[in-house]
Structures are given as structure tokens and as C-alpha cells.
Amino acid sequence: MKQGRLNNVLEGMKERGIPQLLISDPAAIFYLTGRWIHPGERLLALYININGNNKLFINELFPVHEDLGVEKVWFTDNDDGVSIICDNIEKDKTIGVDKNWPARFLLRLMELKGDTNVVNGSIIVDRCRMFKDEAEKDFMRTSSHLNDLAMEQIQKFVKEGLSEKQMAQKLSEIYESLGCEGFSFEPIIAYGANGADPHHGNDGSMVKEGDSVIIDMGCVKDSYCSDMTRTVFYKSVPEHSKEVFETVLEANKRAISIVKPGVRFCDIDKAARDYIESKCYGKYFTHRTGHSIGLEVHDLGDVSAVNTEEVKPGMIFSIEPGIYIPGEVGVRIEDLVLVTEDGCEVLNKYNKELVVIE
């Protein structure tokens, strides 16, 4: 177990009055043990108790034989794994469980331990993961650097006559050549009016002169995710599209410029949103300004109008304003920022100024 991270989790448990915790999310288990275990539909749970006696409940199907600093409790497909867990947890005491723990396990636990108060315990580990330690910061810098290199390469293929789907396939090859572990999310390649759908699914569309080209992409390196969006244009830029682009770019820059400890997430969102609204495009900015990122592309926390929490050093999140005009054009520009003691470090270095691919 990674003792420093475990200590932070234990402190969070004490603060929230949760004496025992069942962690089933593979990313959270990796965060604490340094080992990825992907259980599929099978039961996997790391049990943490403020008094010690921590255990990892794991199916014999998974060959995890190295020392993870925690006792392993093995079971098979023929065993009632939840019953085994119940035999090991403290009775009549509140227990926290993961927010995404499958109902088939949770309901069985509640059936067997009807006298136990079951609460959502994910917030404890999720909040610890919001604050990156020095090793995590370096992993995020590396992942973002590789994403910059991949963006430079993929933009060169815009003029090659590839469909959106083919561009995504090409990006996969680029990531592999750079030594990445894969996509952090399915990339979005959106030509022209397709870009007006923020979550457009890549299809067979071909790029046409004057189209905006949204490239929203991220890779995984050393288990940490990157995420970046750039919007370029093919051969020419219609005047209205240029105005939209310049508005989004300025909103991105304004939001980044105010990131520092003590500023609220909602203030960062407001910096981007107010500028877009001042240019009369407010109704076309249809999503939050950003999201936290780390072991997962969407970690706990977001840059939104309703998040009044103050940002703190060690947090990493995206700044990604966008304007989406149905049937016409979409523009999004996204960078990741790391909050420092007196400001922020922008993890993406790749050019985000206006580019026309000839």
C-alpha cells in the first residue's frame, strides 16, 4: 500500500465518521496499491479500516501474487464473495462503499448486514485523488507532452482526404508509435457542421474547404490521462467562423489567466462564459468549462457555474470553452492546467492560435 495516500484516506474517513470503507473502483485500488486489477463482472474490493486490519478481497482468477502491502482474501467463482466480506467487516458500524459498486453486490451486502449503515464512501478517495503528488504531476506532464506531439502529427493528416473515422484510426497508430498505452477516451474528430455536436461520434464524413476541424484527443501514459482539443480550418476560414474561433480562444485564455489558489471553480467558468456571452454567443456554449483529470479522464470536480469550491495547489483540470452553432460550425479549445502555489502551469504547449491546413 502507498502509505502516504492511505494516511490521507484514513484521515478523510475520520473526518466523515466512516470507520470502514469498501473500495471497488479499479482506479482507486491502483491509486492505493500501485496495481491495476480489472475484475470485469466479478467481485473485487479493498477493505480499509481506521483501526487497521485492511484486506483485499480478490478472485483466484486474477494472478496477483506480489506483495501489495495488504492481506489478500481469496475466493473462487463458486464462493459467495459478499458473504466472505461480511464475515470480515465490523458489525453494527457504518461502512462506506463505492458509488459505482454494482447493485448485485450492494444489495447482497445490505441483505446480509441489515443492521449496518451503508453510505457512499467514494468521496473520500476521490477527494484525495484531486490533489496530485509530485510523481503524479510528472506523469501528467509526460502524458500531456505526448499528446502535444500526437496533435502535431495528426493535424498533418487533415489534408490527406481521410474520413473522421480514418483520422481516429490514424491517431491510434500515432499514440502507439509514441509509446502510449492507448486512448484516455474515444477521440472526437468533427468536420464542419459535425463540430456543432460537442460529443459527435466519428463517422465517414470527409473534410471540405472552409470546414472547422475539431480534434479532441487524449492518451494514457504511465496510467495517467491527457486531454486536449484544438480546432483548425481546412484551406480557408469563413469570416463568421473566424469570429467564433477568436471568441473561444479569448475565452480560453481569460479563464486560464485567473487560475490560482483561492479562486473558485465557478469564477473560472464565469471568466470564459461572460466573454462568450458578451459576444452574443452565450446560448451556443452548452457545457461546463472544464473537468478534473488524472487516473481517469473525468476525476471528481469540475469547472462549472455551480461549483463554488476554491482551487488549491496540486489540482489538475481542463479549460475547454466552446461555441456550437447547429448546421454551421463548432469550435472548442482545451488545455489542462496544474494549479501551483501562485498561479497555474499549462500542461499543453501545442499551438492553439488560428491555423489553416492547406
N, C-alpha and C positions, 0 to 999 in steps of 0.2 A: 504494500500500500504506500502511496505517496503521502508521507506523514504530514507535511505542511498543509496539503489540500484536505486531508482527513481532519486535521485540527480545525480548519475553517468550517467544515461541515458540522463537526461536533458543537462548535460554538453557535452556529446557526440553529441547531436542534435545541440547545439550551435556551436560546433567546425566544424560541417559539413554543417552548413547552412540549416538545415532541421527544420522548425518551428513546424511541426506537424507530428505525427507518428501513423500508424495503426499497432498494433501488434496482429497477429492471431495465432501464434505458441503456442500451449498449454504449452510447457515447458517454454517459455519466459513469458507467463502470470502467470504461477505458480511462477517463479522467482521473479516477481514484487508484486504479491498479496498473495502468500502463499496458493493458492487454485488451485487444478487441475480441469480443466473443459475439457472434451473430447467431442467435438461437432460432431464428425463423419463428415457427408457431409454438416452439417448445418453451418450457418454463426456464427462466434464468433470473436469479435475484441475489443481490448483495445486501446482507443484513448488517446494519450498523446500530450499535447500542452505546449510549453515552457512558455506560459502565464497562465497556469493553465487550469481550466475547463475540466479536464480529465473525461472520461466516459468509461464504459464497456457496449458494445452492446451485448445483450445476449437473446437467445430464451427462452420463458417462459417454454419450455420443461425441462429446467435444473433448479432444485430446489436449487439455490444458494441464500439463503436469509440472510446469515450472513453479517456483515459489513466488506467490503474489503477495506474500505478507499477510495472508488471511487464511483461516482454516477452510478447507473445502468440504462440503457435504454432498456426496454423490448420490444420484438416484438414476433409475432407468425409465424407459418408456412404460414399463409395467407398474411403476410405482405412482402413488398419489403424491406428487411433489408438494402441493399446497399443504397437505396433511403433515408432511415432514417438516415444512416450515413452521407450522403451528406448534409442533412438538418442541421447537427450539426458541420461540419468541416468548417474551414475558407476558403473563396473563394479566388481564384487568388493567393494562396500561395502554395509553394512546399509541397508535402506530401510524407512521406516515407511509404512503405508497406513491408510486409514480402516477402522474396524471394520465399517462397512456397505457397503464397496465391493463391487459385485456380483461374484459368483463368475466370471462370464464374462470380466470384465476381469482379476481377480486371477489366475485360472488361466492366462490367456494371458501375463501378465507372468512368472509362475513358469516357464512353458514356455520363454519366450524368454531368461530370465535365471536359468537353473538354478543358477548359481554365486553368486547374490545372496541374502543372508539377508533374508527378508521378515518384518517384525514388525508388531504393532498399534501404530500411532502416534497414534491418536485421543486418547489420554490427554493428550498434550501440549497440543493446542489446547483440549480440553475443560476442563483444569485452569485454563488462562488465563482462559477464559470464566466460571469460577466467581467471579472477583473483578471486580466491576463498577467501571469508572472513573466519574468524576463525570458525564459525559454520559449514560452508561447508567443511572445511578441516577435521573437526572431523567426519562429515558424511562420507566423502571419506575414512578416516582411518577405520571406523567401517565396511563399505561395503567391503573394501579390506581384513580386518581381517576375516570376514565371508567367503570370497572367499578362503582364505588360509585354513580355517577349512574344507570347502567343497572339496577342492583339495585333502587334506589328506584322506578324506573318499572315494572319487570316485576312487582314484588310487588303493585302495584295491580291487575293483571290476574287475580290468583288468583280473585277473586270474580266474574269475568265469565263463568264457565262454559266456559272453554277447556280442551281436552284437553292432555295433556302435549306432544304434537307441535305443537299450535297455539301453546302458550306458547313453545316453542323458535323457531317462525317469527316470533312477535311480538318476541322478543329480538333476532333478526337485524335487524328493522326499527329497533329502538331503537338498536342499535350503529351502523347506517348513519346514523341521524339525528344521532348524536353525533360523526360523522367518524371512526369506527374503520375498520380495514382488514379486519374480519371476525372470526370466532371464532378463539381460540387453541386450542380443542378443541371437539368437539361437546358442547353443553351437556347437562347431566343435569337433567331435571325429573321428580321422582318423588313421586307422591301415595301417602300411606298406606303399606300393606304393600310397595308397589313400592320404597320407600326402603330396605328391608332388603337390597336388592342394591346394593352400592356403585357398580357400573358399569351401572346399569339403563339400558336403551335406551328412549328416549321412545316411548310408544305412544298409543293412543286413550283411555286411562283418563281418567275425569273425577273431579274432587275431590269428596269427601264430608265432611260435618260430622265434626269430630274428627280428620281426617287431618293428619298431618305433611306438609309440603311442602318437600322438599329442592330447592334451586336452586343447582346447581354450575355456574359460568359464568366465562368469560374472553374478553377481546377482545385484538386486536393493534392497537397504535398505534406509529407510527414504528419498526415491525418488532419491537417488544418486547411480550412476552406478560403478561397479567394472569390471575389465577385466584383465585376466592373462592367460598365456599359459605356460604349461610345456610339455616336451617331455620325455617319459620314454621308456624303451625297455622290451620286453617280453621274459623271460628265458635266452636270450643271446644277445650279441651285435656283429654283423659283424664288422670286422676291419674298413672297409670303412665308415660304419655308425657311428662308434665311432669317427672317424676323423671329419666327418661332424658335429657331436654333439659338439665336443670340439671347433670347429671353431665358431659355432654360440654362444656358451656360452661365449667365449672370446670376441666376437664382442659385445654382450650384456653388458658385464662388462666394456669394454672400452668406450662405448657410455655413460653409466651411470656415469663413473668416471669423465667426463668433464662437467657434467651438473652443471651450476651455473649462477647467473645473469651476463649478458653481453655476454655470449656465444650464437652464432647464432644457430637456429634450423638446418640449413644446415651443420654446423660444427659437430653437434651431429650425424647427418645422415652419414657424411663423416667418422667419427671415426669408426662406425660399418662397413660401406661399404668398406673402404680401407683395413681393416683387412681381410674381406671375400675375397676381390679381391687378396690380397697378397697370399692367399692360393689356388688361381685359381678356386674359386667358384663364382666369380662375376656375371656371366651370370645366375646363379641359385638363386640369390637374386633379386626377381622380383617386390618388392613393397617398399613403403616408410618405414622408420624405426619406425614411430610411429604416434599417433594422440592424440589430446586433448580429454578430457573426463570430465564429470560432471553430470549434469541432463540428458544428453544424452550420449550414449556410444561414439559417434563421435561429439564432440563440434567443434567450429571454431578453426582452427590451426592444423598444422601437423609438424612432424619431417621429412622433405624431402629435397632433394638437391636444390629445387627452393625456399625454404622459408628462406629468409635472415634476418628475424626479430630476435631480441635478446630476449632470455628468461628472464623473470622477476619473482620476488618472488610472490607466490600465484598461479602460473600456475601449472596445473597437466596434464601430458601426458604419453603415453606409450613409452617404448623402446622395440621393438619386431623384431629384425633381424631374418631372416630365410633363409634356403637353401632348394631348392625343385628340386630334380633330378628325372625327369619323369621315371616312371616304376620301380623306385628303393626305394627311401626314401625321407621323408620330416622331417625337424627339425625346430621348432620355439620355442623361449624362450622369454617370455614377462613379464615385470614388469611395474607398474605405479610409477612415480616419482613426488614428490611435490617439486617445486623449493623454497628454503629457502633463507635467506639473504646472505649466504656464500657458498651454495652448494645445495644439494638436500636430501630429505628424501625418501627412497624407501618404498613404502606402502605395498609391498608384501614381507612377511618374509619367505614364504614356500620354502623349499629346491629346488634348481634348478640344483644342481650337478647331475652327471650321476647316474641313478637309474635303476636297473634291477629287474623287477617283476618276482619272481619265481613261 
